[in-house]
């Protein structure tokens, strides 16, 4: 991820996957609900609990749908609106 993000911010997450037919680009816009590393079911000898851990962002889209995005070093994140100030 390029920009540090936190809960409450409105962000655009852009992922590009290289394919033989050309790149496939996916964009998701939403408000950040949560950001955390989560372990997968994949075994990885040097990972915590011998598992592969991935960074995941939970977003709430404008229509209320919740979606989880797995981010990696190729994922671009654009902050569209900062989080509202806490009271």
Number of C-alpha atoms within 10 A of each C-alpha: 14 11 10 8 19 17 16 18 18 24 22 19 20 17 19 13 11 9 8 6 6 8 11 11 10 10 11 15 18 22 25 23 17 15 17 12 13 14 17 11 10 10 13 13 10 9 11 10 11 13 16 17 18 14 14 17 22 18 27 19 16 11 7 10 9 15 14 14 17 15 18 13 7 12 15 16 20 16 17 13 12 14 15 10 6 4 3
